[in-house]
Amino acid sequence: MCTRIGSYLAAAVLAVGAGSISIAANAETVALIGTGNVAAALGQRFAEHGHSVVYGSRSPTEADVRELVAATGHDAVAVAPADAAARADIVVLAVPWSAAEGVVRGLGDLRGKILVDPTNPRVTASDGFADYPIEDSNAERIARLAPGAQVVKAFNTLGFETMLDPKVANGPVTVPIVGDDRAAKARVAALAREIGLEAIDVGPLRHARILEGLHFLRANAEGGRINFHFPRDTSRE
Ligand SMILES: NC(=O)c1ccc[n+]([C@@H]2O[C@H](COP(=O)([O-])OP(=O)(O)OC[C@H]3O[C@@H](n4cnc5c(N)ncnc54)[C@H](OP(=O)(O)O)[C@@H]3O)[C@@H](O)[C@H]2O)c1
């Protein structure tokens, strides 16, 4: 609850600082499933950039969700998760990793939609380090439950604070993206670039586990969390 309100305030400052609303070259309708840190950060930033934002919440009329909708502005709404997904072309699963499969089962027919998976499967081991709790990847599990949807793994390798304001990273931040449909990945990359991040298509969905693994480098890094910047290697060109 506190972090959600913190996100609103940070976004409000950003909006004032920006002073104007951007109009997206290709306006998308994006459903953010969930109303926590990641949904609030991406929802507010996408809305600022001219995209239609629909939050999918288990409690869309609760005060804190209404507060998020008001902070997002730009005609954003909150409805039940399946309604949100039905209205959108791009659906972002901003829910706890362990809830994601159940949430996808409840979203109805996702055929033809882009399903963005930012989740990070993790448990905390007895030595205090974050650990991988599954053998495959959450993105592939999600894809198996959503036939006909284009699942794209993205936005799992950076914090929601950086999604809200990339300047807090003190340098460029790359969003690596995997998925099996180039056009879907390009649309997600465009959203990332609009909000001030770099984005790079790094391959097929079967490599989602590699992206999910980056979370452990980020979370377990000595001295505190790290961000990733992947400049292109031109030395062999
Ligand atoms: N926090 C980060 O910086 C960060 C960065 C990158 C990726 N991620 C990943 O992004 C996902 C979302 O992270 P977050 O920090 O936004 O999480 P969060 O603040 O806990 O929010 C998760 C949201 O999911 C919804 N939800 C749906 N089913 C749920 C269930 N069974 N239990 C709890 N919540 C449920 C809730 O919205 P309603 O109550 O409105 O339904 C809730 O607000 C996670 O998988 C995380 O690994 C997080």
The ligand as an ORCA input file, in Angstrom:
! r2SCAN-3c Opt
* xyz 0 1
  N       8.631     -4.693     -7.744
  C       9.517     -4.601     -8.738
  O      10.365     -3.693     -8.749
  C       9.485     -5.598     -9.861
  C      10.340     -5.385    -10.967
  C      10.278     -6.265    -12.059
  C       9.398     -7.338    -12.024
  N       8.599     -7.541    -10.929
  C       7.656     -8.659    -10.974
  O       6.406     -8.080    -11.340
  C       5.338     -8.747    -10.671
  C       4.548     -7.715     -9.879
  O       5.385     -7.136     -8.911
  P       4.844     -5.970     -7.969
  O       6.019     -5.477     -7.194
  O       4.038     -4.997     -8.748
  O       3.877     -6.792     -6.995
  P       2.793     -6.214     -5.999
  O       3.106     -4.791     -5.667
  O       2.693     -7.198     -4.897
  O       1.442     -6.220     -6.846
  C       0.906     -7.400     -7.381
  C      -0.538     -7.162     -7.789
  O      -1.055     -8.365     -8.339
  C      -2.467     -8.422     -8.134
  N      -2.798     -9.815     -7.802
  C      -3.505    -10.661     -8.583
  N      -3.598    -11.866     -8.026
  C      -2.941    -11.803     -6.853
  C      -2.707    -12.735     -5.826
  N      -3.162    -14.005     -5.881
  N      -2.008    -12.319     -4.755
  C      -1.533    -11.050     -4.675
  N      -1.729    -10.113     -5.650
  C      -2.433    -10.492     -6.729
  C      -2.792     -7.420     -7.023
  O      -3.654     -6.437     -7.586
  P      -5.217     -6.401     -7.194
  O      -5.244     -6.573     -5.689
  O      -5.694     -5.070     -7.616
  O      -5.849     -7.553     -7.915
  C      -1.457     -6.798     -6.635
  O      -1.527     -5.410     -6.492
  C       5.980     -9.816     -9.774
  O       5.871    -11.061    -10.406
  C       7.441     -9.399     -9.667
  O       8.295    -10.512     -9.578
  C       8.619     -6.695     -9.850
*
